[in-house]
Amino acid sequence: MDADLEHLQEDAGGCPGNGFLGTKFARAAREMEALVSDLMVDQPLFWLLTASLFGFLLGKRLLRKN
């Protein structure tokens, strides 16, 4: 099993997306996930008000008489 692990570690550098752009994209995705999770936990009132406003504007637009 140790030989298999060594083989996987050697091949880890050859993964596609492991370049500069892939690393930056992965870091940005992790930061975005952390930001959204923080907002979901810390700011439920913000999301409730945002969803209410969006629903109001969408409903107003959909129910407008032509």
MOGI-V522646 format. One line per field, one symbol per residue. ss: DSSP state (2 for helix, 1 for strand, 0 for the rest). phi: phi as a letter, one per 40 degrees, with the letter a starting at -180 (. if undefined). burial: 1 if it has 16 or more other ideal C-beta (glycine too) atoms within 10 Angstrom, else 0. A space follows every 50 residues. Layout:
ss->???
phi->???
burial->???
This chain:
ss->02222222222222000002222222222222222222222202222222 2222222222222000
phi->.cccccccccccccccgcccccccccccccccccccccccccbccdcccc cccccccccccccccc
burial->00000000000000000000000000000000000000000000000000 0000000000000000
